[in-house]
Amino acid sequence: MAWVLALFGGYLFWQKGTVVIDPSLRQMWFWLGCLAVPALCSIFDSAVMDRSARTLLRMMSFGLAAVVLIQMPPSATALRKITIGVALAIGFFCLDGILQKFFGHNIIGNPLWSDQFSPARITGFLGLNYAWVLMVLSPWLFEGCRLLDGRGFAYWVAIPLLFVAVILGGSRASGLLLVISVLTYATVIGVRLGISASVKFVVPVFASLLGSVVMLAANPELGDRWLAMMGVFPGGAGDAAEILSWRPYLWDAAIALFLEHPINGVGIRAFGVSSETLLVGYGVADRIPGAAYNWSPHLSVLEVAADLGTIGLLGYAILLTTLVRWLINAPMSAIAPGTDCVNGFVSAWLNLATIFSTGLCGGMAINRCRVGICENSDPQSAAVIDATFRNAMDR
C-alpha cells in the first residue's frame, strides 16, 4: 500500500512539482530530511553501500506517500472511522498473537517461531517484532477506544488485551515502550481534555498492570524472564550482559564504530556488517540472534551515532525536538499518528518501521492537524483557517 501511495505521490510531483514544496508539506519534508540528509552523507563511506542506498530510497518513497495523504485530507467523519478501524485492527493483532501462543499457531496457521534463542516466540501477522510493533502503534488503539466509547468502557477491553500481548510476546524492551506510550498519551489527553479523561484511561491501565503482576507470579516461565531484569541493578544476581541479551556488547560496538567514523558513520543500516569483527573479538558473536547483516545496537541513539555519525545525531536531535514541540500544539485529531512517530523514534532501534513512521505517520499527523483545525468551521471560515495554517507552516 505504501508503495502505491509513493507512486501516486511521484506522479503528482511529475505533473505538478509545486505540490511537493507546498507550505503545508514543508514540515513533513523537514522531518524526513533530518534523517535523509545524514543518510545521503553516510552512503559515501558505507560498509554496505547498496543497502544504504536502498534504505534512502525507501525513505524518500514514504515521503512521496505522505504527499498524497496531506494533499487528499479526509473529512472529520472519515478520520474518526479510520482511527477506530486502525484500533480494531491492532486489537485483532493482539488477539491473534495470544491465540498463537496458546494454540501453537495463529488464525491463518502460522506457527510459533522457534530457534536456538527463542523456543516459542509469537509472530502473529506482524513477524518477529510482534510486541514492538504493537507498542509503536498503541496510540492508535488508545485514541480509537476514546473515540469509540466516551465513557471509557472500551479501554477496559483493549488495554488488558494489549498488556497480555506484550507479556506473552516476551519483549522487555516493548514493555518499556508501553510505559512511555501510556505516560505520553495520558499526559496529552489530561492536558487537552481534562483530568477526568485521563483518569478514564489510567484506571484500566493500573488494573491491567496489577493483573500482569498476578499473571507473571502465577506463571514462572513468563515471570522468570521479566523478573530477571532486576539482576541488572546494583546488587542483583546474574550477568547483566546475559540478562540484557548481550546488548551491552552491541552498545560498546556502536560507540567504537562512532569513534572510528565520527562524521558520517559507517552507513545507514550497515552497523551489523561493520560490527561483526568487534563482536567476534568480544566473544559474543555466536550468542546474538540472526545473521550479522541484520544486527542492530537496539538503542536508537547509538544506531544513529554508528550509522550516521555526528551529522545524524544532530538531525536526530532536531527531529525529536521539533516533533515533540509540534505535537504539544497539535489538535486531538493529530495525536495518534504524532505520538506514533515519537514512539518510533524513542524505541529500541531505528529500522524501516521507524522510517515509515517518519513519512506516513508524520504526513498523516500534519494532515489531521489541518482537518482538526477546520472540522468545526463553516466552509468560508475553514478556508481562512486553512490558509492561516499554511502561512504558519511557511514561517
NORRA-V551367 format. One record per residue. N is the residue number from 1. RES is the residue in one letter. SS is DSSP state (2 for helix, 1 for strand, 0 for the rest). PSI is psi in degrees with one decimal (* if undefined). Layout:
n=N res=RES ss=SS psi=PSI
n=N res=RES ss=SS psi=PSI
This chain:
n=1 res=M ss=0 psi=-42.6
n=2 res=A ss=2 psi=-40.0
n=3 res=W ss=2 psi=-34.3
n=4 res=V ss=2 psi=-44.9
n=5 res=L ss=2 psi=-39.0
n=6 res=A ss=2 psi=-41.2
n=7 res=L ss=2 psi=-40.4
n=8 res=F ss=2 psi=-40.6
n=9 res=G ss=2 psi=-39.2
n=10 res=G ss=2 psi=-37.2
n=11 res=Y ss=2 psi=-44.2
n=12 res=L ss=2 psi=-40.0
n=13 res=F ss=2 psi=-41.1
n=14 res=W ss=2 psi=-41.3
n=15 res=Q ss=2 psi=-33.7
n=16 res=K ss=0 psi=85.2
n=17 res=G ss=2 psi=-25.7
n=18 res=T ss=2 psi=-20.0
n=19 res=V ss=2 psi=-27.8
n=20 res=V ss=2 psi=-21.3
n=21 res=I ss=2 psi=17.6
n=22 res=D ss=0 psi=140.1
n=23 res=P ss=2 psi=-35.2
n=24 res=S ss=2 psi=-12.1
n=25 res=L ss=2 psi=-9.9
n=26 res=R ss=2 psi=-35.6
n=27 res=Q ss=2 psi=-42.9
n=28 res=M ss=2 psi=-44.5
n=29 res=W ss=2 psi=-32.4
n=30 res=F ss=2 psi=-48.0
n=31 res=W ss=2 psi=-46.2
n=32 res=L ss=2 psi=-38.9
n=33 res=G ss=2 psi=-25.5
n=34 res=C ss=2 psi=-28.0
n=35 res=L ss=2 psi=-31.8
n=36 res=A ss=2 psi=-40.8
n=37 res=V ss=2 psi=-48.9
n=38 res=P ss=2 psi=-35.8
n=39 res=A ss=2 psi=-40.8
n=40 res=L ss=2 psi=-42.6
n=41 res=C ss=2 psi=-30.6
n=42 res=S ss=2 psi=-20.7
n=43 res=I ss=2 psi=-34.8
n=44 res=F ss=0 psi=-27.5
n=45 res=D ss=0 psi=15.3
n=46 res=S ss=0 psi=140.0
n=47 res=A ss=0 psi=-22.0
n=48 res=V ss=0 psi=77.7
n=49 res=M ss=2 psi=-40.6
n=50 res=D ss=2 psi=-38.6
n=51 res=R ss=2 psi=-40.6
n=52 res=S ss=2 psi=-40.9
n=53 res=A ss=2 psi=-40.9
n=54 res=R ss=2 psi=-38.9
n=55 res=T ss=2 psi=-41.9
n=56 res=L ss=2 psi=-38.2
n=57 res=L ss=2 psi=-41.7
n=58 res=R ss=2 psi=-40.3
n=59 res=M ss=2 psi=-50.4
n=60 res=M ss=2 psi=-32.8
n=61 res=S ss=2 psi=-37.5
n=62 res=F ss=2 psi=-32.3
n=63 res=G ss=2 psi=-41.8
n=64 res=L ss=2 psi=-35.8
n=65 res=A ss=2 psi=-38.8
n=66 res=A ss=2 psi=-29.8
n=67 res=V ss=2 psi=-44.3
n=68 res=V ss=2 psi=-44.5
n=69 res=L ss=2 psi=-38.6
n=70 res=I ss=2 psi=-37.2
n=71 res=Q ss=2 psi=-16.4
n=72 res=M ss=0 psi=67.0
n=73 res=P ss=0 psi=133.1
n=74 res=P ss=0 psi=168.5
n=75 res=S ss=0 psi=167.0
n=76 res=A ss=2 psi=-38.6
n=77 res=T ss=2 psi=-42.7
n=78 res=A ss=2 psi=-38.2
n=79 res=L ss=2 psi=-41.8
n=80 res=R ss=2 psi=-45.2
n=81 res=K ss=2 psi=-39.4
n=82 res=I ss=2 psi=-46.5
n=83 res=T ss=2 psi=-45.4
n=84 res=I ss=2 psi=-39.0
n=85 res=G ss=2 psi=-43.0
n=86 res=V ss=2 psi=-40.7
n=87 res=A ss=2 psi=-42.7
n=88 res=L ss=2 psi=-38.1
n=89 res=A ss=2 psi=-41.4
n=90 res=I ss=2 psi=-41.7
n=91 res=G ss=2 psi=-39.6
n=92 res=F ss=2 psi=-43.4
n=93 res=F ss=2 psi=-38.8
n=94 res=C ss=2 psi=-50.4
n=95 res=L ss=2 psi=-40.3
n=96 res=D ss=2 psi=-41.8
n=97 res=G ss=2 psi=-38.7
n=98 res=I ss=2 psi=-44.0
n=99 res=L ss=2 psi=-37.9
n=100 res=Q ss=2 psi=-39.6
n=101 res=K ss=2 psi=-41.4
n=102 res=F ss=2 psi=-32.7
n=103 res=F ss=2 psi=-6.5
n=104 res=G ss=0 psi=-7.4
n=105 res=H ss=1 psi=155.9
n=106 res=N ss=0 psi=-168.8
n=107 res=I ss=0 psi=-35.1
n=108 res=I ss=0 psi=10.1
n=109 res=G ss=0 psi=4.8
n=110 res=N ss=0 psi=125.7
n=111 res=P ss=1 psi=166.4
n=112 res=L ss=0 psi=145.2
n=113 res=W ss=1 psi=136.6
n=114 res=S ss=0 psi=126.5
n=115 res=D ss=0 psi=-170.5
n=116 res=Q ss=0 psi=-19.9
n=117 res=F ss=0 psi=-31.3
n=118 res=S ss=0 psi=99.7
n=119 res=P ss=0 psi=-26.1
n=120 res=A ss=0 psi=80.8
n=121 res=R ss=1 psi=134.4
n=122 res=I ss=0 psi=136.1
n=123 res=T ss=0 psi=-36.1
n=124 res=G ss=0 psi=-136.5
n=125 res=F ss=0 psi=-6.4
n=126 res=L ss=0 psi=-2.9
n=127 res=G ss=0 psi=-166.3
n=128 res=L ss=0 psi=-24.5
n=129 res=N ss=0 psi=34.9
n=130 res=Y ss=2 psi=-59.4
n=131 res=A ss=2 psi=-38.2
n=132 res=W ss=2 psi=-44.2
n=133 res=V ss=2 psi=-41.5
n=134 res=L ss=2 psi=-41.0
n=135 res=M ss=2 psi=-38.6
n=136 res=V ss=2 psi=-38.1
n=137 res=L ss=2 psi=-4.7
n=138 res=S ss=2 psi=-32.9
n=139 res=P ss=2 psi=-32.0
n=140 res=W ss=2 psi=-39.9
n=141 res=L ss=2 psi=-46.2
n=142 res=F ss=2 psi=-47.8
n=143 res=E ss=2 psi=-36.7
n=144 res=G ss=2 psi=-39.6
n=145 res=C ss=2 psi=-39.9
n=146 res=R ss=2 psi=-42.1
n=147 res=L ss=2 psi=-33.0
n=148 res=L ss=2 psi=-35.8
n=149 res=D ss=0 psi=101.0
n=150 res=G ss=0 psi=-17.8
n=151 res=R ss=0 psi=-12.4
n=152 res=G ss=0 psi=2.3
n=153 res=F ss=2 psi=-32.8
n=154 res=A ss=2 psi=-32.2
n=155 res=Y ss=2 psi=-37.5
n=156 res=W ss=2 psi=-16.4
n=157 res=V ss=2 psi=-48.0
n=158 res=A ss=2 psi=-43.5
n=159 res=I ss=2 psi=-46.2
n=160 res=P ss=2 psi=-37.7
n=161 res=L ss=2 psi=-41.3
n=162 res=L ss=2 psi=-43.2
n=163 res=F ss=2 psi=-44.1
n=164 res=V ss=2 psi=-41.5
n=165 res=A ss=2 psi=-43.2
n=166 res=V ss=2 psi=-34.4
n=167 res=I ss=2 psi=-47.1
n=168 res=L ss=2 psi=-29.7
n=169 res=G ss=2 psi=-26.8
n=170 res=G ss=0 psi=4.6
n=171 res=S ss=0 psi=109.7
n=172 res=R ss=2 psi=-29.8
n=173 res=A ss=2 psi=-35.0
n=174 res=S ss=2 psi=-32.7
n=175 res=G ss=2 psi=-40.5
n=176 res=L ss=2 psi=-40.6
n=177 res=L ss=2 psi=-33.5
n=178 res=L ss=2 psi=-42.0
n=179 res=V ss=2 psi=-45.3
n=180 res=I ss=2 psi=-44.1
n=181 res=S ss=2 psi=-44.2
n=182 res=V ss=2 psi=-46.7
n=183 res=L ss=2 psi=-40.9
n=184 res=T ss=2 psi=-48.4
n=185 res=Y ss=2 psi=-42.0
n=186 res=A ss=2 psi=-40.0
n=187 res=T ss=2 psi=-44.6
n=188 res=V ss=2 psi=-49.7
n=189 res=I ss=2 psi=-26.7
n=190 res=G ss=2 psi=-42.5
n=191 res=V ss=2 psi=-41.4
n=192 res=R ss=2 psi=-41.9
n=193 res=L ss=2 psi=-5.2
n=194 res=G ss=0 psi=162.8
n=195 res=I ss=2 psi=-36.5
n=196 res=S ss=2 psi=-38.9
n=197 res=A ss=2 psi=-38.8
n=198 res=S ss=2 psi=-38.3
n=199 res=V ss=2 psi=-41.2
n=200 res=K ss=2 psi=-31.6
n=201 res=F ss=2 psi=-43.0
n=202 res=V ss=2 psi=-35.4
n=203 res=V ss=2 psi=-50.8
n=204 res=P ss=2 psi=-25.3
n=205 res=V ss=2 psi=-47.4
n=206 res=F ss=2 psi=-38.5
n=207 res=A ss=2 psi=-40.3
n=208 res=S ss=2 psi=-37.0
n=209 res=L ss=2 psi=-42.9
n=210 res=L ss=2 psi=-43.5
n=211 res=G ss=2 psi=-34.1
n=212 res=S ss=2 psi=-40.1
n=213 res=V ss=2 psi=-44.2
n=214 res=V ss=2 psi=-41.3
n=215 res=M ss=2 psi=-42.4
n=216 res=L ss=2 psi=-36.7
n=217 res=A ss=2 psi=-32.8
n=218 res=A ss=2 psi=-15.0
n=219 res=N ss=0 psi=94.0
n=220 res=P ss=2 psi=-32.5
n=221 res=E ss=2 psi=-42.7
n=222 res=L ss=2 psi=-44.1
n=223 res=G ss=2 psi=-39.1
n=224 res=D ss=2 psi=-40.5
n=225 res=R ss=2 psi=-43.5
n=226 res=W ss=2 psi=-40.7
n=227 res=L ss=2 psi=-19.6
n=228 res=A ss=2 psi=-21.4
n=229 res=M ss=2 psi=-24.1
n=230 res=M ss=2 psi=-21.6
n=231 res=G ss=2 psi=-12.7
n=232 res=V ss=2 psi=-13.1
n=233 res=F ss=0 psi=158.3
n=234 res=P ss=0 psi=131.9
n=235 res=G ss=0 psi=-5.8
n=236 res=G ss=0 psi=155.6
n=237 res=A ss=0 psi=146.8
n=238 res=G ss=0 psi=167.1
n=239 res=D ss=0 psi=118.4
n=240 res=A ss=2 psi=-38.7
n=241 res=A ss=2 psi=-42.0
n=242 res=E ss=2 psi=-41.0
n=243 res=I ss=2 psi=-37.3
n=244 res=L ss=0 psi=22.1
n=245 res=S ss=0 psi=39.0
n=246 res=W ss=0 psi=18.1
n=247 res=R ss=2 psi=-31.8
n=248 res=P ss=2 psi=-32.4
n=249 res=Y ss=2 psi=-36.4
n=250 res=L ss=2 psi=-39.2
n=251 res=W ss=2 psi=-42.6
n=252 res=D ss=2 psi=-41.5
n=253 res=A ss=2 psi=-39.7
n=254 res=A ss=2 psi=-42.1
n=255 res=I ss=2 psi=-42.3
n=256 res=A ss=2 psi=-42.1
n=257 res=L ss=2 psi=-36.2
n=258 res=F ss=2 psi=-41.3
n=259 res=L ss=2 psi=-29.9
n=260 res=E ss=2 psi=-30.4
n=261 res=H ss=0 psi=68.9
n=262 res=P ss=0 psi=-20.1
n=263 res=I ss=0 psi=-62.7
n=264 res=N ss=0 psi=13.4
n=265 res=G ss=0 psi=-169.6
n=266 res=V ss=0 psi=-0.5
n=267 res=G ss=0 psi=135.8
n=268 res=I ss=0 psi=132.7
n=269 res=R ss=0 psi=24.9
n=270 res=A ss=0 psi=7.4
n=271 res=F ss=2 psi=-44.6
n=272 res=G ss=2 psi=-53.5
n=273 res=V ss=2 psi=-39.6
n=274 res=S ss=2 psi=-29.8
n=275 res=S ss=2 psi=-7.3
n=276 res=E ss=2 psi=-46.4
n=277 res=T ss=2 psi=-41.5
n=278 res=L ss=2 psi=-44.6
n=279 res=L ss=2 psi=-31.1
n=280 res=V ss=2 psi=-41.1
n=281 res=G ss=2 psi=-33.5
n=282 res=Y ss=2 psi=-16.2
n=283 res=G ss=0 psi=20.9
n=284 res=V ss=0 psi=5.1
n=285 res=A ss=2 psi=-35.9
n=286 res=D ss=2 psi=-6.0
n=287 res=R ss=2 psi=-4.7
n=288 res=I ss=0 psi=125.5
n=289 res=P ss=0 psi=151.0
n=290 res=G ss=0 psi=173.1
n=291 res=A ss=0 psi=151.6
n=292 res=A ss=2 psi=-30.8
n=293 res=Y ss=2 psi=-31.0
n=294 res=N ss=2 psi=6.6
n=295 res=W ss=0 psi=152.0
n=296 res=S ss=0 psi=152.7
n=297 res=P ss=0 psi=-13.0
n=298 res=H ss=0 psi=31.7
n=299 res=L ss=0 psi=111.7
n=300 res=S ss=2 psi=-40.6
n=301 res=V ss=2 psi=-35.6
n=302 res=L ss=2 psi=-32.0
n=303 res=E ss=2 psi=-41.5
n=304 res=V ss=2 psi=-43.5
n=305 res=A ss=2 psi=-46.4
n=306 res=A ss=2 psi=-44.4
n=307 res=D ss=2 psi=-38.6
n=308 res=L ss=2 psi=-5.1
n=309 res=G ss=2 psi=-160.4
n=310 res=T ss=2 psi=-36.3
n=311 res=I ss=2 psi=-44.0
n=312 res=G ss=2 psi=-40.6
n=313 res=L ss=2 psi=-39.7
n=314 res=L ss=2 psi=-45.7
n=315 res=G ss=2 psi=-40.4
n=316 res=Y ss=2 psi=-43.1
n=317 res=A ss=2 psi=-43.4
n=318 res=I ss=2 psi=-42.8
n=319 res=L ss=2 psi=-52.1
n=320 res=L ss=2 psi=-44.4
n=321 res=T ss=2 psi=-48.3
n=322 res=T ss=2 psi=-33.9
n=323 res=L ss=2 psi=-45.4
n=324 res=V ss=2 psi=-42.9
n=325 res=R ss=2 psi=-40.0
n=326 res=W ss=2 psi=-42.4
n=327 res=L ss=2 psi=-34.6
n=328 res=I ss=2 psi=-35.1
n=329 res=N ss=2 psi=-0.7
n=330 res=A ss=0 psi=151.8
n=331 res=P ss=0 psi=168.6
n=332 res=M ss=2 psi=-30.6
n=333 res=S ss=2 psi=-16.2
n=334 res=A ss=2 psi=-0.4
n=335 res=I ss=2 psi=-45.1
n=336 res=A ss=2 psi=-56.0
n=337 res=P ss=2 psi=-33.4
n=338 res=G ss=2 psi=-45.4
n=339 res=T ss=2 psi=-32.7
n=340 res=D ss=2 psi=-41.2
n=341 res=C ss=2 psi=-47.4
n=342 res=V ss=2 psi=-44.8
n=343 res=N ss=2 psi=-43.6
n=344 res=G ss=2 psi=-40.1
n=345 res=F ss=2 psi=-14.0
n=346 res=V ss=0 psi=7.8
n=347 res=S ss=0 psi=-174.9
n=348 res=A ss=0 psi=-32.5
n=349 res=W ss=0 psi=157.9
n=350 res=L ss=0 psi=75.2
n=351 res=N ss=0 psi=-167.4
n=352 res=L ss=2 psi=-24.6
n=353 res=A ss=2 psi=-36.1
n=354 res=T ss=2 psi=-40.9
n=355 res=I ss=2 psi=-38.6
n=356 res=F ss=2 psi=-42.3
n=357 res=S ss=2 psi=-37.4
n=358 res=T ss=2 psi=-50.9
n=359 res=G ss=2 psi=-60.2
n=360 res=L ss=2 psi=-53.1
n=361 res=C ss=2 psi=-35.6
n=362 res=G ss=2 psi=-42.2
n=363 res=G ss=2 psi=-43.1
n=364 res=M ss=2 psi=-34.8
n=365 res=A ss=2 psi=-44.8
n=366 res=I ss=2 psi=-41.4
n=367 res=N ss=2 psi=-48.9
n=368 res=R ss=2 psi=-32.1
n=369 res=C ss=2 psi=-44.2
n=370 res=R ss=2 psi=-44.1
n=371 res=V ss=2 psi=-39.8
n=372 res=G ss=2 psi=-35.5
n=373 res=I ss=2 psi=-37.7
n=374 res=C ss=2 psi=-10.1
n=375 res=E ss=0 psi=-24.6
n=376 res=N ss=0 psi=14.7
n=377 res=S ss=0 psi=155.3
n=378 res=D ss=0 psi=163.1
n=379 res=P ss=2 psi=-43.3
n=380 res=Q ss=2 psi=-43.8
n=381 res=S ss=2 psi=-37.4
n=382 res=A ss=2 psi=-40.1
n=383 res=A ss=2 psi=-40.9
n=384 res=V ss=2 psi=-44.8
n=385 res=I ss=2 psi=-41.4
n=386 res=D ss=2 psi=-39.3
n=387 res=A ss=2 psi=-38.4
n=388 res=T ss=2 psi=-41.9
n=389 res=F ss=2 psi=-42.0
n=390 res=R ss=2 psi=-40.9
n=391 res=N ss=2 psi=-38.3
n=392 res=A ss=2 psi=-37.2
n=393 res=M ss=2 psi=-23.4
n=394 res=D ss=2 psi=-11.4
n=395 res=R ss=0 psi=*
